Amino acid sequence: LHWLSKKPGEISNHCSSLFARGEELEAFRRQSRLDWDAFLRHRSEELIEGALLLLLVPAVDERGSNGFDLLR
């Protein structure tokens, strides 16, 4: 999953939120949290009883790398 419902602000040092810091990063984190909650709520309404939802979600490690740093 890689999307936000809206852009919560500008990132002064890059085009990717992975490089945001301080208040810029917090704005993206808040929006991400809201969108994640909405995503799960909508998926729960679509599932039939007893169904499973399998998600493959990229993440970052303790250094902030998601493994695609070389591509940027």
All heavy atoms as a GROMACS GRO file, in nm:
protein
  586
    1LEU      N    1   0.086  -0.118   0.000
    1LEU     CA    2   0.000   0.000   0.000
    1LEU      C    3   0.089   0.123   0.000
    1LEU      O    4   0.180   0.134   0.080
    1LEU     CB    5  -0.087   0.002   0.124
    1LEU     CG    6  -0.185  -0.113   0.138
    1LEU    CD1    7  -0.247  -0.113   0.275
    1LEU    CD2    8  -0.289  -0.106   0.032
    2HIS      N    9   0.061   0.211  -0.090
    2HIS     CA   10   0.144   0.330  -0.100
    2HIS      C   11   0.058   0.443  -0.156
    2HIS      O   12   0.055   0.466  -0.277
    2HIS     CB   13   0.263   0.302  -0.192
    2HIS     CG   14   0.358   0.418  -0.203
    2HIS    ND1   15   0.449   0.446  -0.106
    2HIS    CD2   16   0.373   0.509  -0.298
    2HIS    CE1   17   0.519   0.552  -0.142
    2HIS    NE2   18   0.474   0.592  -0.259
    3TRP      N   19  -0.013   0.507  -0.070
    3TRP     CA   20  -0.097   0.617  -0.115
    3TRP      C   21  -0.141   0.699   0.006
    3TRP      O   22  -0.141   0.652   0.119
    3TRP     CB   23  -0.221   0.565  -0.188
    3TRP     CG   24  -0.311   0.483  -0.102
    3TRP    CD1   25  -0.298   0.349  -0.076
    3TRP    CD2   26  -0.422   0.526  -0.025
    3TRP    NE1   27  -0.396   0.307   0.011
    3TRP    CE2   28  -0.474   0.415   0.044
    3TRP    CE3   29  -0.485   0.649  -0.008
    3TRP    CZ2   30  -0.584   0.421   0.127
    3TRP    CZ3   31  -0.595   0.655   0.076
    3TRP    CH2   32  -0.644   0.542   0.141
    4LEU      N   33  -0.176   0.821  -0.020
    4LEU     CA   34  -0.242   0.907   0.078
    4LEU      C   35  -0.362   0.968   0.009
    4LEU      O   36  -0.359   0.993  -0.112
    4LEU     CB   37  -0.149   1.019   0.126
    4LEU     CG   38  -0.029   0.977   0.211
    4LEU    CD1   39   0.058   1.098   0.241
    4LEU    CD2   40  -0.071   0.910   0.338
    5SER      N   41  -0.467   0.994   0.082
    5SER     CA   42  -0.585   1.053   0.022
    5SER      C   43  -0.564   1.199  -0.015
    5SER      O   44  -0.634   1.252  -0.101
    5SER     CB   45  -0.704   1.040   0.117
    5SER     OG   46  -0.679   1.113   0.236
    6LYS      N   47  -0.468   1.261   0.051
    6LYS     CA   48  -0.432   1.399   0.017
    6LYS      C   49  -0.290   1.426   0.064
    6LYS      O   50  -0.239   1.357   0.153
    6LYS     CB   51  -0.528   1.499   0.080
    6LYS     CG   52  -0.521   1.506   0.231
    6LYS     CD   53  -0.616   1.609   0.285
    6LYS     CE   54  -0.602   1.620   0.436
    6LYS     NZ   55  -0.687   1.723   0.491
    7LYS      N   56  -0.228   1.524   0.004
    7LYS     CA   57  -0.092   1.563   0.042
    7LYS      C   58  -0.102   1.659   0.161
    7LYS      O   59  -0.159   1.767   0.148
    7LYS     CB   60  -0.024   1.632  -0.077
    7LYS     CG   61   0.119   1.667  -0.055
    7LYS     CD   62   0.176   1.730  -0.181
    7LYS     CE   63   0.317   1.776  -0.160
    7LYS     NZ   64   0.368   1.846  -0.280
    8PRO      N   65  -0.047   1.621   0.276
    8PRO     CA   66  -0.065   1.703   0.396
    8PRO      C   67   0.028   1.825   0.404
    8PRO      O   68   0.017   1.901   0.498
    8PRO     CB   69  -0.034   1.605   0.509
    8PRO     CG   70   0.061   1.509   0.450
    8PRO     CD   71   0.021   1.495   0.306
    9GLY      N   72   0.115   1.841   0.308
    9GLY     CA   73   0.205   1.956   0.310
    9GLY      C   74   0.322   1.934   0.216
    9GLY      O   75   0.327   1.835   0.143
   10GLU      N   76   0.413   2.027   0.217
   10GLU     CA   77   0.532   2.019   0.133
   10GLU      C   78   0.647   1.957   0.211
   10GLU      O   79   0.652   1.964   0.333
   10GLU     CB   80   0.572   2.159   0.086
   10GLU     CG   81   0.468   2.226  -0.001
   10GLU     CD   82   0.442   2.151  -0.131
   10GLU    OE1   83   0.537   2.095  -0.188
   10GLU    OE2   84   0.326   2.150  -0.174
   11ILE      N   85   0.740   1.898   0.138
   11ILE     CA   86   0.863   1.844   0.197
   11ILE      C   87   0.976   1.929   0.143
   11ILE      O   88   1.001   1.932   0.023
   11ILE     CB   89   0.882   1.696   0.159
   11ILE    CG1   90   0.761   1.617   0.205
   11ILE    CG2   91   1.010   1.642   0.222
   11ILE    CD1   92   0.755   1.478   0.148
   12SER      N   93   1.044   1.998   0.230
   12SER     CA   94   1.141   2.100   0.187
   12SER      C   95   1.270   2.042   0.130
   12SER      O   96   1.336   2.109   0.052
   12SER     CB   97   1.174   2.193   0.304
   12SER     OG   98   1.227   2.119   0.413
   13ASN      N   99   1.305   1.917   0.165
   13ASN     CA  100   1.435   1.867   0.123
   13ASN      C  101   1.429   1.753   0.020
   13ASN      O  102   1.532   1.698  -0.017
   13ASN     CB  103   1.516   1.820   0.245
   13ASN     CG  104   1.451   1.705   0.317
   13ASN    OD1  105   1.332   1.678   0.299
   13ASN    ND2  106   1.526   1.638   0.401
   14HIS      N  107   1.308   1.714  -0.024
   14HIS     CA  108   1.297   1.601  -0.117
   14HIS      C  109   1.155   1.592  -0.169
   14HIS      O  110   1.066   1.664  -0.123
   14HIS     CB  111   1.336   1.472  -0.044
   14HIS     CG  112   1.387   1.365  -0.136
   14HIS    ND1  113   1.304   1.281  -0.205
   14HIS    CD2  114   1.514   1.328  -0.168
   14HIS    CE1  115   1.377   1.196  -0.276
   14HIS    NE2  116   1.504   1.222  -0.256
   15CYS      N  117   1.132   1.499  -0.262
   15CYS     CA  118   0.995   1.477  -0.312
   15CYS      C  119   0.928   1.358  -0.245
   15CYS      O  120   0.810   1.334  -0.264
   15CYS     CB  121   0.997   1.457  -0.463
   15CYS     SG  122   1.091   1.313  -0.516
   16SER      N  123   1.003   1.282  -0.165
   16SER     CA  124   0.948   1.164  -0.098
   16SER      C  125   0.934   1.190   0.052
   16SER      O  126   1.024   1.244   0.116
   16SER     CB  127   1.042   1.044  -0.120
   16SER     OG  128   1.002   0.936  -0.039
   17SER      N  129   0.823   1.146   0.108
   17SER     CA  130   0.799   1.165   0.251
   17SER      C  131   0.899   1.090   0.337
   17SER      O  132   0.914   1.120   0.455
   17SER     CB  133   0.657   1.126   0.288
   17SER     OG  134   0.636   0.988   0.263
   18LEU      N  135   0.968   0.991   0.279
   18LEU     CA  136   1.070   0.918   0.356
   18LEU      C  137   1.183   1.010   0.402
   18LEU      O  138   1.254   0.980   0.497
   18LEU     CB  139   1.130   0.805   0.272
   18LEU     CG  140   1.038   0.689   0.241
   18LEU    CD1  141   1.106   0.593   0.145
   18LEU    CD2  142   0.998   0.618   0.368
   19PHE      N  143   1.197   1.124   0.336
   19PHE     CA  144   1.304   1.217   0.371
   19PHE      C  145   1.254   1.336   0.453
   19PHE      O  146   1.332   1.425   0.487
   19PHE     CB  147   1.373   1.266   0.244
   19PHE     CG  148   1.443   1.156   0.171
   19PHE    CD1  149   1.377   1.083   0.075
   19PHE    CD2  150   1.574   1.122   0.202
   19PHE    CE1  151   1.441   0.979   0.009
   19PHE    CE2  152   1.638   1.018   0.137
   19PHE     CZ  153   1.572   0.946   0.039
   20ALA      N  154   1.127   1.338   0.484
   20ALA     CA  155   1.071   1.448   0.564
   20ALA      C  156   1.123   1.439   0.707
   20ALA      O  157   1.153   1.332   0.758
   20ALA     CB  158   0.918   1.441   0.563
   21ARG      N  159   1.132   1.552   0.770
   21ARG     CA  160   1.179   1.562   0.909
   21ARG      C  161   1.087   1.656   0.988
   21ARG      O  162   1.018   1.738   0.931
   21ARG     CB  163   1.322   1.615   0.915
   21ARG     CG  164   1.425   1.530   0.842
   21ARG     CD  165   1.449   1.399   0.916
   21ARG     NE  166   1.542   1.313   0.847
   21ARG     CZ  167   1.509   1.208   0.774
   21ARG    NH1  168   1.384   1.177   0.758
   21ARG    NH2  169   1.600   1.133   0.716
   22GLY      N  170   1.091   1.643   1.118
   22GLY     CA  171   1.021   1.737   1.207
   22GLY      C  172   0.872   1.744   1.180
   22GLY      O  173   0.803   1.642   1.165
   23GLU      N  174   0.820   1.866   1.175
   23GLU     CA  175   0.677   1.889   1.154
   23GLU      C  176   0.629   1.838   1.019
   23GLU      O  177   0.515   1.793   1.007
   23GLU     CB  178   0.643   2.037   1.170
   23GLU     CG  179   0.643   2.083   1.314
   23GLU     CD  180   0.541   2.004   1.398
   23GLU    OE1  181   0.424   1.990   1.354
   23GLU    OE2  182   0.579   1.956   1.505
   24GLU      N  183   0.715   1.845   0.917
   24GLU     CA  184   0.677   1.792   0.786
   24GLU      C  185   0.649   1.642   0.796
   24GLU      O  186   0.550   1.593   0.744
   24GLU     CB  187   0.786   1.819   0.683
   24GLU     CG  188   0.805   1.966   0.653
   24GLU     CD  189   0.926   1.992   0.566
   24GLU    OE1  190   1.007   1.900   0.542
   24GLU    OE2  191   0.941   2.107   0.520
   25LEU      N  192   0.736   1.570   0.864
   25LEU     CA  193   0.719   1.426   0.883
   25LEU      C  194   0.594   1.396   0.965
   25LEU      O  195   0.517   1.306   0.932
   25LEU     CB  196   0.842   1.366   0.951
   25LEU     CG  197   0.837   1.217   0.982
   25LEU    CD1  198   0.816   1.135   0.855
   25LEU    CD2  199   0.965   1.175   1.054
   26GLU      N  200   0.571   1.472   1.070
   26GLU     CA  201   0.452   1.451   1.153
   26GLU      C  202   0.323   1.470   1.075
   26GLU      O  203   0.226   1.398   1.096
   26GLU     CB  204   0.456   1.542   1.276
   26GLU     CG  205   0.556   1.497   1.380
   26GLU     CD  206   0.537   1.351   1.421
   26GLU    OE1  207   0.423   1.310   1.451
   26GLU    OE2  208   0.637   1.277   1.420
   27ALA      N  209   0.321   1.568   0.984
   27ALA     CA  210   0.202   1.590   0.902
   27ALA      C  211   0.173   1.467   0.815
   27ALA      O  212   0.058   1.425   0.802
   27ALA     CB  213   0.220   1.714   0.815
   28PHE      N  214   0.277   1.409   0.757
   28PHE     CA  215   0.259   1.289   0.675
   28PHE      C  216   0.221   1.170   0.761
   28PHE      O  217   0.139   1.087   0.721
   28PHE     CB  218   0.385   1.259   0.593
   28PHE     CG  219   0.389   1.338   0.465
   28PHE    CD1  220   0.433   1.469   0.464
   28PHE    CD2  221   0.346   1.282   0.346
   28PHE    CE1  222   0.436   1.543   0.347
   28PHE    CE2  223   0.347   1.355   0.228
   28PHE     CZ  224   0.392   1.486   0.229
   29ARG      N  225   0.276   1.160   0.879
   29ARG     CA  226   0.239   1.050   0.970
   29ARG      C  227   0.093   1.060   1.011
   29ARG      O  228   0.022   0.960   1.016
   29ARG     CB  229   0.328   1.050   1.093
   29ARG     CG  230   0.466   0.996   1.067
   29ARG     CD  231   0.549   0.996   1.193
   29ARG     NE  232   0.675   0.930   1.169
   29ARG     CZ  233   0.779   0.936   1.250
   29ARG    NH1  234   0.772   1.005   1.363
   29ARG    NH2  235   0.891   0.874   1.220
   30ARG      N  236   0.047   1.181   1.043
   30ARG     CA  237  -0.094   1.199   1.081
   30ARG      C  238  -0.186   1.159   0.966
   30ARG      O  239  -0.285   1.089   0.986
   30ARG     CB  240  -0.120   1.344   1.122
   30ARG     CG  241  -0.078   1.378   1.262
   30ARG     CD  242  -0.128   1.515   1.305
   30ARG     NE  243  -0.076   1.623   1.223
   30ARG     CZ  244   0.040   1.686   1.243
   30ARG    NH1  245   0.117   1.652   1.343
   30ARG    NH2  246   0.079   1.784   1.162
   31GLN      N  247  -0.154   1.206   0.844
   31GLN     CA  248  -0.238   1.173   0.730
   31GLN      C  249  -0.236   1.024   0.702
   31GLN      O  250  -0.338   0.963   0.672
   31GLN     CB  251  -0.192   1.250   0.605
   31GLN     CG  252  -0.286   1.234   0.488
   31GLN     CD  253  -0.423   1.287   0.518
   31GLN    OE1  254  -0.438   1.399   0.565
   31GLN    NE2  255  -0.526   1.207   0.492
   32SER      N  256  -0.120   0.964   0.715
   32SER     CA  257  -0.107   0.820   0.694
   32SER      C  258  -0.193   0.742   0.793
   32SER      O  259  -0.261   0.645   0.757
   32SER     CB  260   0.040   0.779   0.709
   32SER     OG  261   0.056   0.642   0.693
   33ARG      N  262  -0.192   0.784   0.918
   33ARG     CA  263  -0.273   0.718   1.022
   33ARG      C  264  -0.422   0.728   0.988
   33ARG      O  265  -0.496   0.629   0.999
   33ARG     CB  266  -0.244   0.783   1.157
   33ARG     CG  267  -0.250   0.689   1.273
   33ARG     CD  268  -0.200   0.753   1.403
   33ARG     NE  269  -0.058   0.788   1.395
   33ARG     CZ  270  -0.009   0.912   1.409
   33ARG    NH1  271  -0.087   1.013   1.435
   33ARG    NH2  272   0.120   0.935   1.398
   34LEU      N  273  -0.467   0.846   0.949
   34LEU     CA  274  -0.608   0.865   0.913
   34LEU      C  275  -0.646   0.777   0.794
   34LEU      O  276  -0.751   0.712   0.792
   34LEU     CB  277  -0.635   1.011   0.880
   34LEU     CG  278  -0.629   1.110   0.995
   34LEU    CD1  279  -0.635   1.253   0.943
   34LEU    CD2  280  -0.742   1.083   1.093
   35ASP      N  281  -0.559   0.774   0.692
   35ASP     CA  282  -0.588   0.696   0.572
   35ASP      C  283  -0.584   0.547   0.599
   35ASP      O  284  -0.662   0.471   0.543
   35ASP     CB  285  -0.491   0.733   0.460
   35ASP     CG  286  -0.518   0.872   0.405
   35ASP    OD1  287  -0.628   0.926   0.426
   35ASP    OD2  288  -0.427   0.928   0.341
   36TRP      N  289  -0.493   0.503   0.685
   36TRP     CA  290  -0.485   0.361   0.720
   36TRP      C  291  -0.614   0.317   0.790
   36TRP      O  292  -0.670   0.213   0.760
   36TRP     CB  293  -0.362   0.335   0.806
   36TRP     CG  294  -0.344   0.192   0.844
   36TRP    CD1  295  -0.348   0.139   0.970
   36TRP    CD2  296  -0.317   0.081   0.757
   36TRP    NE1  297  -0.326   0.004   0.966
   36TRP    CE2  298  -0.307  -0.034   0.836
   36TRP    CE3  299  -0.302   0.070   0.619
   36TRP    CZ2  300  -0.282  -0.160   0.783
   36TRP    CZ3  301  -0.277  -0.056   0.566
   36TRP    CH2  302  -0.267  -0.169   0.647
   37ASP      N  303  -0.660   0.398   0.885
   37ASP     CA  304  -0.785   0.368   0.954
   37ASP      C  305  -0.901   0.359   0.856
   37ASP      O  306  -0.983   0.267   0.863
   37ASP     CB  307  -0.815   0.472   1.061
   37ASP     CG  308  -0.723   0.463   1.181
   37ASP    OD1  309  -0.653   0.361   1.196
   37ASP    OD2  310  -0.719   0.560   1.258
   38ALA      N  311  -0.909   0.454   0.763
   38ALA     CA  312  -1.016   0.454   0.664
   38ALA      C  313  -1.006   0.332   0.573
   38ALA      O  314  -1.107   0.267   0.541
   38ALA     CB  315  -1.013   0.582   0.581
   39PHE      N  316  -0.884   0.299   0.531
   39PHE     CA  317  -0.863   0.182   0.445
   39PHE      C  318  -0.913   0.056   0.513
   39PHE      O  319  -0.988  -0.023   0.454
   39PHE     CB  320  -0.714   0.169   0.411
   39PHE     CG  321  -0.681   0.044   0.334
   39PHE    CD1  322  -0.694   0.040   0.197
   39PHE    CD2  323  -0.637  -0.070   0.401
   39PHE    CE1  324  -0.664  -0.075   0.126
   39PHE    CE2  325  -0.606  -0.185   0.330
   39PHE     CZ  326  -0.620  -0.189   0.194
   40LEU      N  327  -0.873   0.034   0.638
   40LEU     CA  328  -0.915  -0.086   0.710
   40LEU      C  329  -1.066  -0.089   0.734
   40LEU      O  330  -1.129  -0.194   0.725
   40LEU     CB  331  -0.840  -0.098   0.842
   40LEU     CG  332  -0.691  -0.128   0.830
   40LEU    CD1  333  -0.626  -0.128   0.968
   40LEU    CD2  334  -0.666  -0.258   0.757
   41ARG      N  335  -1.123   0.026   0.764
   41ARG     CA  336  -1.267   0.033   0.786
   41ARG      C  337  -1.343  -0.008   0.658
   41ARG      O  338  -1.436  -0.088   0.662
   41ARG     CB  339  -1.307   0.174   0.829
   41ARG     CG  340  -1.452   0.188   0.870
   41ARG     CD  341  -1.485   0.324   0.928
   41ARG     NE  342  -1.450   0.435   0.839
   41ARG     CZ  343  -1.343   0.514   0.854
   41ARG    NH1  344  -1.259   0.497   0.953
   41ARG    NH2  345  -1.320   0.613   0.769
   42HIS      N  346  -1.300   0.045   0.544
   42HIS     CA  347  -1.366   0.012   0.418
   42HIS      C  348  -1.346  -0.135   0.380
   42HIS      O  349  -1.439  -0.200   0.332
   42HIS     CB  350  -1.317   0.102   0.305
   42HIS     CG  351  -1.361   0.244   0.320
   42HIS    ND1  352  -1.494   0.281   0.320
   42HIS    CD2  353  -1.290   0.357   0.337
   42HIS    CE1  354  -1.503   0.411   0.335
   42HIS    NE2  355  -1.381   0.460   0.346
   43ARG      N  356  -1.226  -0.187   0.399
   43ARG     CA  357  -1.203  -0.328   0.368
   43ARG      C  358  -1.286  -0.417   0.458
   43ARG      O  359  -1.337  -0.521   0.415
   43ARG     CB  360  -1.055  -0.365   0.382
   43ARG     CG  361  -0.955  -0.292   0.293
   43ARG     CD  362  -0.974  -0.301   0.144
   43ARG     NE  363  -1.085  -0.226   0.090
   43ARG     CZ  364  -1.084  -0.093   0.061
   43ARG    NH1  365  -0.979  -0.019   0.086
   43ARG    NH2  366  -1.190  -0.036   0.009
   44SER      N  367  -1.304  -0.380   0.584
   44SER     CA  368  -1.383  -0.463   0.676
   44SER      C  369  -1.529  -0.469   0.632
   44SER      O  370  -1.597  -0.568   0.657
   44SER     CB  371  -1.372  -0.411   0.818
   44SER     OG  372  -1.441  -0.289   0.834
   45GLU      N  373  -1.576  -0.364   0.567
   45GLU     CA  374  -1.714  -0.364   0.518
   45GLU      C  375  -1.730  -0.451   0.393
   45GLU      O  376  -1.840  -0.496   0.362
   45GLU     CB  377  -1.758  -0.220   0.488
   45GLU     CG  378  -1.766  -0.135   0.613
   45GLU     CD  379  -1.782   0.013   0.583
   45GLU    OE1  380  -1.785   0.052   0.464
   45GLU    OE2  381  -1.789   0.092   0.679
   46GLU      N  382  -1.620  -0.475   0.322
   46GLU     CA  383  -1.626  -0.554   0.198
   46GLU      C  384  -1.613  -0.704   0.222
   46GLU      O  385  -1.658  -0.784   0.141
   46GLU     CB  386  -1.514  -0.511   0.103
   46GLU     CG  387  -1.525  -0.367   0.058
   46GLU     CD  388  -1.400  -0.318  -0.012
   46GLU    OE1  389  -1.294  -0.382  -0.003
   46GLU    OE2  390  -1.410  -0.212  -0.076
   47LEU      N  391  -1.548  -0.741   0.331
   47LEU     CA  392  -1.521  -0.882   0.356
   47LEU      C  393  -1.646  -0.956   0.402
   47LEU      O  394  -1.727  -0.903   0.477
   47LEU     CB  395  -1.414  -0.897   0.464
   47LEU     CG  396  -1.272  -0.857   0.425
   47LEU    CD1  397  -1.181  -0.864   0.546
   47LEU    CD2  398  -1.219  -0.945   0.313
   48ILE      N  399  -1.658  -1.080   0.356
   48ILE     CA  400  -1.766  -1.164   0.405
   48ILE      C  401  -1.721  -1.228   0.537
   48ILE      O  402  -1.600  -1.235   0.565
   48ILE     CB  403  -1.805  -1.272   0.302
   48ILE    CG1  404  -1.686  -1.364   0.275
   48ILE    CG2  405  -1.858  -1.210   0.175
   48ILE    CD1  406  -1.722  -1.486   0.191
   49GLU      N  407  -1.814  -1.271   0.615
   49GLU     CA  408  -1.782  -1.333   0.744
   49GLU      C  409  -1.688  -1.452   0.724
   49GLU      O  410  -1.710  -1.537   0.638
   49GLU     CB  411  -1.909  -1.376   0.815
   49GLU     CG  412  -1.884  -1.426   0.956
   49GLU     CD  413  -2.013  -1.455   1.030
   49GLU    OE1  414  -2.118  -1.398   0.995
   49GLU    OE2  415  -2.007  -1.536   1.124
   50GLY      N  416  -1.583  -1.457   0.804
   50GLY     CA  417  -1.487  -1.565   0.798
   50GLY      C  418  -1.374  -1.543   0.697
   50GLY      O  419  -1.281  -1.622   0.690
   51ALA      N  420  -1.382  -1.436   0.618
   51ALA     CA  421  -1.278  -1.408   0.518
   51ALA      C  422  -1.152  -1.356   0.585
   51ALA      O  423  -1.154  -1.309   0.699
   51ALA     CB  424  -1.329  -1.307   0.417
   52LEU      N  425  -1.042  -1.363   0.512
   52LEU     CA  426  -0.914  -1.309   0.558
   52LEU      C  427  -0.870  -1.199   0.465
   52LEU      O  428  -0.893  -1.205   0.344
   52LEU     CB  429  -0.807  -1.418   0.561
   52LEU     CG  430  -0.831  -1.535   0.654
   52LEU    CD1  431  -0.722  -1.640   0.633
   52LEU    CD2  432  -0.833  -1.489   0.799
   53LEU      N  433  -0.804  -1.101   0.520
   53LEU     CA  434  -0.746  -0.992   0.442
   53LEU      C  435  -0.595  -1.005   0.451
   53LEU      O  436  -0.538  -1.002   0.561
   53LEU     CB  437  -0.791  -0.856   0.497
   53LEU     CG  438  -0.731  -0.733   0.430
   53LEU    CD1  439  -0.772  -0.724   0.284
   53LEU    CD2  440  -0.774  -0.607   0.505
   54LEU      N  441  -0.530  -1.025   0.338
   54LEU     CA  442  -0.384  -1.037   0.333
   54LEU      C  443  -0.328  -0.910   0.273
   54LEU      O  444  -0.364  -0.870   0.162
   54LEU     CB  445  -0.344  -1.158   0.247
   54LEU     CG  446  -0.195  -1.175   0.224
   54LEU    CD1  447  -0.123  -1.205   0.354
   54LEU    CD2  448  -0.172  -1.285   0.121
   55LEU      N  449  -0.238  -0.844   0.347
   55LEU     CA  450  -0.177  -0.719   0.301
   55LEU      C  451  -0.026  -0.735   0.296
   55LEU      O  452   0.035  -0.786   0.390
   55LEU     CB  453  -0.211  -0.604   0.396
   55LEU     CG  454  -0.359  -0.574   0.416
   55LEU    CD1  455  -0.376  -0.471   0.525
   55LEU    CD2  456  -0.421  -0.528   0.287
   56LEU      N  457   0.034  -0.690   0.189
   56LEU     CA  458   0.180  -0.682   0.178
   56LEU      C  459   0.214  -0.534   0.180
   56LEU      O  460   0.187  -0.463   0.084
   56LEU     CB  461   0.228  -0.747   0.048
   56LEU     CG  462   0.189  -0.894   0.033
   56LEU    CD1  463   0.230  -0.944  -0.104
   56LEU    CD2  464   0.250  -0.978   0.142
   57VAL      N  465   0.270  -0.490   0.289
   57VAL     CA  466   0.291  -0.347   0.311
   57VAL      C  467   0.440  -0.318   0.326
   57VAL      O  468   0.505  -0.376   0.414
   57VAL     CB  469   0.215  -0.301   0.437
   57VAL    CG1  470   0.231  -0.153   0.458
   57VAL    CG2  471   0.069  -0.338   0.428
   58PRO      N  472   0.496  -0.231   0.242
   58PRO     CA  473   0.637  -0.195   0.260
   58PRO      C  474   0.656  -0.118   0.390
   58PRO      O  475   0.564  -0.052   0.439
   58PRO     CB  476   0.667  -0.107   0.138
   58PRO     CG  477   0.535  -0.060   0.090
   58PRO     CD  478   0.434  -0.160   0.132
   59ALA      N  479   0.774  -0.129   0.445
   59ALA     CA  480   0.804  -0.061   0.571
   59ALA      C  481   0.948  -0.010   0.566
   59ALA      O  482   1.022  -0.038   0.473
   59ALA     CB  483   0.786  -0.158   0.688
   60VAL      N  484   0.986   0.064   0.667
   60VAL     CA  485   1.123   0.114   0.678
   60VAL      C  486   1.190   0.049   0.798
   60VAL      O  487   1.126   0.012   0.895
   60VAL     CB  488   1.128   0.267   0.690
   60VAL    CG1  489   1.077   0.334   0.563
   60VAL    CG2  490   1.050   0.316   0.810
   61ASP      N  491   1.322   0.035   0.788
   61ASP     CA  492   1.398  -0.024   0.899
   61ASP      C  493   1.439   0.084   0.998
   61ASP      O  494   1.398   0.201   0.986
   61ASP     CB  495   1.518  -0.103   0.847
   61ASP     CG  496   1.622  -0.018   0.777
   61ASP    OD1  497   1.621   0.107   0.791
   61ASP    OD2  498   1.708  -0.076   0.707
   62GLU      N  499   1.518   0.047   1.097
   62GLU     CA  500   1.557   0.141   1.203
   62GLU      C  501   1.640   0.259   1.151
   62GLU      O  502   1.652   0.361   1.216
   62GLU     CB  503   1.633   0.068   1.315
   62GLU     CG  504   1.766   0.008   1.274
   62GLU     CD  505   1.753  -0.126   1.203
   62GLU    OE1  506   1.641  -0.182   1.196
   62GLU    OE2  507   1.856  -0.176   1.153
   63ARG      N  508   1.694   0.247   1.030
   63ARG     CA  509   1.771   0.358   0.970
   63ARG      C  510   1.685   0.442   0.878
   63ARG      O  511   1.733   0.536   0.817
   63ARG     CB  512   1.891   0.303   0.893
   63ARG     CG  513   1.996   0.237   0.984
   63ARG     CD  514   2.097   0.163   0.903
   63ARG     NE  515   2.024   0.052   0.838
   63ARG     CZ  516   2.060  -0.008   0.727
   63ARG    NH1  517   2.168   0.027   0.666
   63ARG    NH2  518   1.988  -0.106   0.676
   64GLY      N  519   1.559   0.406   0.862
   64GLY     CA  520   1.470   0.481   0.775
   64GLY      C  521   1.475   0.434   0.631
   64GLY      O  522   1.419   0.499   0.543
   65SER      N  523   1.540   0.322   0.603
   65SER     CA  524   1.550   0.271   0.466
   65SER      C  525   1.438   0.173   0.436
   65SER      O  526   1.405   0.088   0.518
   65SER     CB  527   1.685   0.200   0.449
   65SER     OG  528   1.689   0.136   0.321
   66ASN      N  529   1.381   0.184   0.317
   66ASN     CA  530   1.280   0.088   0.275
   66ASN      C  531   1.334  -0.007   0.169
   66ASN      O  532   1.260  -0.084   0.110
   66ASN     CB  533   1.154   0.159   0.222
   66ASN     CG  534   1.182   0.234   0.093
   66ASN    OD1  535   1.294   0.240   0.045
   66ASN    ND2  536   1.078   0.295   0.039
   67GLY      N  537   1.464  -0.002   0.144
   67GLY     CA  538   1.527  -0.092   0.048
   67GLY      C  539   1.532  -0.037  -0.093
   67GLY      O  540   1.595  -0.094  -0.180
   68PHE      N  541   1.464   0.073  -0.119
   68PHE     CA  542   1.463   0.132  -0.253
   68PHE      C  543   1.548   0.259  -0.261
   68PHE      O  544   1.541   0.333  -0.358
   68PHE     CB  545   1.320   0.165  -0.295
   68PHE     CG  546   1.235   0.044  -0.315
   68PHE    CD1  547   1.143   0.007  -0.219
   68PHE    CD2  548   1.248  -0.034  -0.428
   68PHE    CE1  549   1.064  -0.107  -0.236
   68PHE    CE2  550   1.170  -0.147  -0.446
   68PHE     CZ  551   1.077  -0.183  -0.350
   69ASP      N  552   1.629   0.284  -0.161
   69ASP     CA  553   1.708   0.407  -0.156
   69ASP      C  554   1.799   0.423  -0.277
   69ASP      O  555   1.817   0.534  -0.326
   69ASP     CB  556   1.793   0.410  -0.028
   69ASP     CG  557   1.707   0.409   0.096
   69ASP    OD1  558   1.592   0.454   0.089
   69ASP    OD2  559   1.754   0.359   0.199
   70LEU      N  560   1.852   0.314  -0.328
   70LEU     CA  561   1.943   0.322  -0.442
   70LEU      C  562   1.872   0.369  -0.568
   70LEU      O  563   1.933   0.427  -0.657
   70LEU     CB  564   2.010   0.187  -0.468
   70LEU     CG  565   2.105   0.139  -0.359
   70LEU    CD1  566   2.154  -0.001  -0.392
   70LEU    CD2  567   2.222   0.235  -0.343
   71LEU      N  568   1.741   0.346  -0.576
   71LEU     CA  569   1.664   0.389  -0.692
   71LEU      C  570   1.638   0.539  -0.692
   71LEU      O  571   1.610   0.596  -0.796
   71LEU     CB  572   1.530   0.315  -0.698
   71LEU     CG  573   1.541   0.163  -0.711
   71LEU    CD1  574   1.401   0.102  -0.705
   71LEU    CD2  575   1.611   0.126  -0.839
   72ARG      N  576   1.646   0.601  -0.576
   72ARG     CA  577   1.623   0.745  -0.569
   72ARG      C  578   1.755   0.815  -0.578
   72ARG      O  579   1.786   0.914  -0.541
   72ARG     CB  580   1.550   0.781  -0.440
   72ARG     CG  581   1.407   0.738  -0.442
   72ARG     CD  582   1.334   0.798  -0.325
   72ARG     NE  583   1.376   0.738  -0.199
   72ARG     CZ  584   1.318   0.634  -0.144
   72ARG    NH1  585   1.218   0.577  -0.201
   72ARG    NH2  586   1.360   0.586  -0.030
   0.00000   0.00000   0.00000
